[in-house]
């Protein structure tokens, strides 16, 4: 029994020793083989659908354009230095570089995922990624993300950096909440910061603005907005309100907009007013034309009358001034003048003349009567 207890641990120890020796020999063999391995190629894997950085950019970072890696021995290539170069790129979030047994360098690159594009009041553009870090724009690709502009004071130093102002952090929280909800991700297309440094949302459907205020209680505010969309807007229409205020807790305030019917009524009233003014102008012009026609007719009639008739006019003018009685003899004189005109009736040699002259006298008499009547009016 005693001999069995001694040999058992010795056998176990010998087995471990042999395993360790074999492992050392294997590692040495691998190192010898690795030192003899030459880089055959470089494979780059970039997952995702955002292509801020492409294969050419990675090749440029790894200095592969001059084929400095391919054909070199693996021992002479600093793998960790290649990883650090890739990680210093502002569009790369994670990078991993390793070599397989066939001498192929494997490069795995994970890009930053932009969540929001910000345009501050200093005319600086930059992205905010899903981790709340600022990143620059790319010349290769433009991401279709939510846009924030207005009175934003957050500065950008053209490098990956964290957010500094409270307003920028609220904008990031709001954009992240919108991205996680399918309804609001489809409905909200822009974030605007007004002069009071409050957050306003610009929807895709409808002309109204949504006043959010800040990023506190986002779930409750958007739930209130969802209820308002379901119950209020279907009854009055999407364009009935120009502002929806949801910044207060358990309260939604809608500022009504001028409806289409009101605008049409106002337009019709303006047209009716312009038509009324035009009709008044036309009536006034017609009245002026009528008066001018009447005055022209009167002047024509006056010119066609005989010479004594101007005396009637002269006698008629002083009527309202001093002596209205003196006008009666003047009127009698005009009545007697047709008798003086009819004197040629006694002349028998011309038979036709007596017939014509009385007619002329009659016409002149009627003309004077018309003239006098017109003057009385």
JOLINQUI-V697166 format. One record per residue. N is the residue number from 1. PHI is phi in whole degrees, -180 to 180 (NA if undefined). OMEGA is omega in whole degrees, 0 to 359 (* if undefined). BURIAL is I if it has 9 or more other ideal C-beta (glycine too) atoms within 8 Angstrom, else O. Layout:
BEGIN
n:phi:omega:burial
N:PHI:OMEGA:BURIAL
N:PHI:OMEGA:BURIAL
END
This chain:
BEGIN
n:phi:omega:burial
1:NA:183:O
2:-70:180:O
3:-68:180:O
4:-66:179:O
5:-66:180:O
6:-75:185:O
7:-73:182:O
8:-66:177:O
9:-67:178:O
10:-65:179:O
11:-66:179:O
12:-66:179:O
13:-64:178:O
14:-64:179:O
15:-64:178:O
16:-65:179:O
17:-65:180:O
18:-65:180:O
19:-65:179:O
20:-65:179:O
21:-65:178:O
22:-64:179:O
23:-65:179:O
24:-67:179:O
25:-65:180:O
26:-66:179:O
27:-64:177:O
28:-64:178:O
29:-64:180:O
30:-66:180:O
31:-65:178:O
32:-65:179:O
33:-69:180:O
34:-66:179:I
35:-66:180:I
36:-93:182:O
37:-77:178:I
38:-111:179:I
39:-66:181:I
40:-93:180:O
41:-162:179:O
42:-128:178:I
43:-112:183:O
44:-114:179:I
45:-122:180:O
46:-121:180:I
47:-77:177:O
48:96:181:O
49:-111:176:O
50:-100:186:I
51:-112:172:I
52:-70:179:I
53:-131:182:I
54:-116:183:O
55:-63:180:O
56:-64:178:O
57:-66:177:I
58:-65:178:I
59:-61:179:I
60:-67:179:I
61:-66:181:I
62:-83:179:I
63:58:179:O
64:-94:181:I
65:-65:178:O
66:-95:178:O
67:57:180:O
68:-79:181:O
69:-94:181:I
70:-68:181:I
71:96:178:O
72:-89:177:I
73:-73:184:I
74:-62:180:I
75:-63:183:O
76:-93:179:O
77:-110:179:I
78:-88:183:O
79:-67:181:I
80:-67:178:O
81:-67:176:O
82:-65:177:I
83:-63:180:I
84:-64:178:O
85:-64:179:I
86:-68:182:I
87:-70:179:I
88:-77:177:O
89:-72:185:I
90:-68:181:O
91:-93:182:I
92:-103:178:I
93:-89:182:O
94:-145:179:O
95:-141:178:I
96:-139:181:O
97:-129:177:I
98:-151:183:O
99:-121:176:I
100:-91:185:O
101:-70:181:O
102:-90:180:O
103:82:178:I
104:-103:178:I
105:-86:179:I
106:-97:181:I
107:-122:176:I
108:-115:184:I
109:-124:175:I
110:-114:183:I
111:-85:173:I
112:-76:180:I
113:-101:181:I
114:-71:179:I
115:-109:189:I
116:-155:173:I
117:-109:186:I
118:-114:172:I
119:-123:184:I
120:-80:183:I
121:-77:177:O
122:-101:179:O
123:62:175:O
124:-108:179:O
125:-113:177:O
126:-161:177:I
127:-100:168:I
128:-121:185:I
129:-83:185:I
130:-69:178:O
131:-99:179:O
132:81:179:I
133:-110:178:I
134:-79:179:I
135:-144:184:I
136:-77:174:I
137:-77:181:O
138:-114:175:I
139:-82:182:O
140:-93:189:O
141:-152:175:O
142:-119:183:O
143:-80:177:I
144:-90:183:O
145:-129:177:I
146:-65:182:I
147:-113:176:I
148:-124:178:I
149:-146:181:I
150:113:184:I
151:-87:181:O
152:-107:184:I
153:-98:181:O
154:-68:180:I
155:-92:180:O
156:-133:183:I
157:-102:177:O
158:61:175:O
159:-156:179:O
160:-69:184:O
161:-152:179:O
162:-87:179:O
163:-81:186:I
164:-112:184:O
165:-89:179:O
166:-67:181:O
167:-64:179:I
168:-64:177:I
169:-67:176:I
170:-66:178:I
171:-64:179:I
172:-64:179:I
173:-62:180:I
174:-64:180:I
175:-64:179:I
176:-67:177:I
177:-65:179:I
178:-64:182:I
179:-66:183:I
180:-79:180:O
181:-107:184:I
182:-67:180:O
183:-65:183:O
184:-73:176:I
185:-66:178:I
186:-84:186:O
187:-91:185:I
188:-90:180:I
189:-118:183:O
190:-156:173:I
191:-116:181:I
192:-120:178:I
193:-106:183:I
194:-82:183:I
195:-66:178:O
196:-85:181:O
197:58:174:O
198:-109:184:I
199:-86:173:I
200:-120:181:I
201:-108:179:I
202:-108:182:I
203:-85:175:I
204:-81:180:O
205:-106:182:O
206:100:181:O
207:-102:183:O
208:-84:173:I
209:-107:182:I
210:-112:181:I
211:-87:182:I
212:-94:182:I
213:88:178:O
214:-130:185:O
215:-95:178:I
216:-83:177:O
217:53:182:O
218:-65:182:I
219:-62:181:O
220:-67:181:I
221:-64:181:I
222:-74:173:I
223:-66:176:O
224:-62:179:I
225:-66:178:I
226:-64:178:I
227:-65:178:I
228:-64:178:I
229:-65:184:O
230:-78:189:O
231:-105:187:O
232:-90:186:I
233:-64:177:I
234:-62:181:O
235:-84:185:O
236:-112:181:O
237:103:184:O
238:-72:183:O
239:-103:182:I
240:-77:183:I
241:-120:176:I
242:-98:178:O
243:-149:175:I
244:-120:183:I
245:-98:179:I
246:-122:184:I
247:-77:177:I
248:-94:183:O
249:-75:177:O
250:55:181:O
251:-155:176:O
252:-127:182:I
253:-114:179:O
254:-112:177:I
255:-97:187:I
256:-69:179:O
257:-107:176:I
258:-70:184:O
259:-75:180:I
260:-67:180:O
261:-66:177:O
262:-63:179:O
263:-66:177:I
264:-66:178:O
265:-64:178:O
266:-64:178:O
267:-65:178:O
268:-65:178:O
269:-65:178:O
270:-64:178:O
271:-65:179:O
272:-64:179:O
273:-65:179:O
274:-66:178:O
275:-66:178:O
276:-63:179:O
277:-64:178:O
278:-65:179:O
279:-65:177:O
280:-65:178:O
281:-63:179:O
282:-64:179:O
283:-64:179:O
284:-64:179:O
285:-65:178:O
286:-65:178:O
287:-64:178:O
288:-64:179:O
289:-63:179:O
290:-64:178:O
291:-63:179:O
292:-66:178:O
293:-65:180:O
294:-62:180:O
295:-64:178:O
296:-67:177:O
297:-63:180:O
298:-63:180:I
299:-64:178:O
300:-64:180:O
301:-65:179:I
302:-65:180:I
303:-67:182:O
304:-77:181:O
305:-73:180:I
306:-74:185:O
307:-65:182:O
308:-63:186:I
309:-64:174:I
310:-58:177:I
311:-64:178:I
312:-64:179:I
313:-66:180:I
314:-66:179:O
315:-72:181:I
316:-77:183:I
317:-68:182:O
318:-73:186:I
319:-51:185:O
320:-73:189:O
321:-86:188:O
322:-132:189:O
323:-119:178:O
324:-66:182:O
325:-71:182:O
326:-69:181:I
327:-74:182:I
328:-64:177:O
329:-62:179:O
330:-62:178:I
331:-65:179:I
332:-65:179:O
333:-61:179:I
334:-67:179:I
335:-72:182:O
336:-81:185:O
337:-65:174:I
338:-59:177:I
339:-66:179:O
340:-67:180:O
341:-71:183:I
342:-84:179:I
343:-58:182:O
344:-62:176:I
345:-59:182:O
346:-75:180:O
347:-79:183:O
348:-77:184:O
349:-58:180:O
350:-102:184:O
351:-83:184:O
352:-79:183:O
353:-65:180:I
354:-61:181:I
355:-70:184:O
356:-78:187:O
357:-68:176:I
358:-62:177:I
359:-63:178:O
360:-64:179:I
361:-64:178:I
362:-63:181:I
363:-65:179:O
364:-67:179:I
365:-66:178:I
366:-64:178:O
367:-65:179:I
368:-65:178:I
369:-63:176:O
370:-62:183:I
371:-64:180:I
372:-64:180:I
373:-66:179:O
374:-66:179:I
375:-66:180:O
376:-66:178:O
377:-64:*:O
END
